Amino acid sequence: MKASNVAKAVALALSVAWVAGCSSTGGTDTGTTGAVDTSGSFADSKGAAVSGGVSAAEMAAQKAADAVAALQTVFYFDFDKSVVKQDGLDALEKHAAYLVATPSASVRLEGHADERGTREYNMALGERRAQSVARYLQVNGVNSDQIETISYGEEKPAVLGHSSESWAQNRRVELKYVSN
């Protein structure tokens, strides 16, 4: 995911800046003082701005990536249905807003089914579920080139078991951000 690469680069830049700022040259203190404003830039004692190394756009992109990382990424379905449940729509809208704002980001939608039904039927049902989530993202402005769908059918259960609780956990679509 490109957002994690940006986060790593920002962390590295901040670490280098911290080490450079903490290093000693063995000289004497010149008495220069400064202040950091809320935007992260540094102003010396004469008020001249000194670059802090992180742009506002990078900070905003990281904040958006962090917010998306905290969102729901598993969306559940009723038995033999491919309609997204109401309780997942808010999270999908937020994922869509992030994808629209970040054209370089892309997602893989992995459709799943419970063990009931034939293997072929469950593969088709998982695909319909993934396509249902993809359509919802596209209706909310996401470019189809940013979306990949795949069906695992009953092959990758989230929970092993033969109860209605287990089956409910396996009827799902998992939304995963992928690196380009």
Secondary structure as UniProt FT lines:
FT   HELIX           2..22
FT   STRAND          34..36
FT   TURN            38..39
FT   STRAND          42..44
FT   TURN            45..46
FT   STRAND          49..50
FT   HELIX           56..69
FT   STRAND          74..76
FT   TURN            79..80
FT   HELIX           86..88
FT   HELIX           89..101
FT   TURN            103..104
FT   STRAND          106..112
FT   HELIX           119..139
FT   TURN            140..141
FT   HELIX           144..146
FT   STRAND          147..153
FT   HELIX           164..170
FT   STRAND          172..178
//
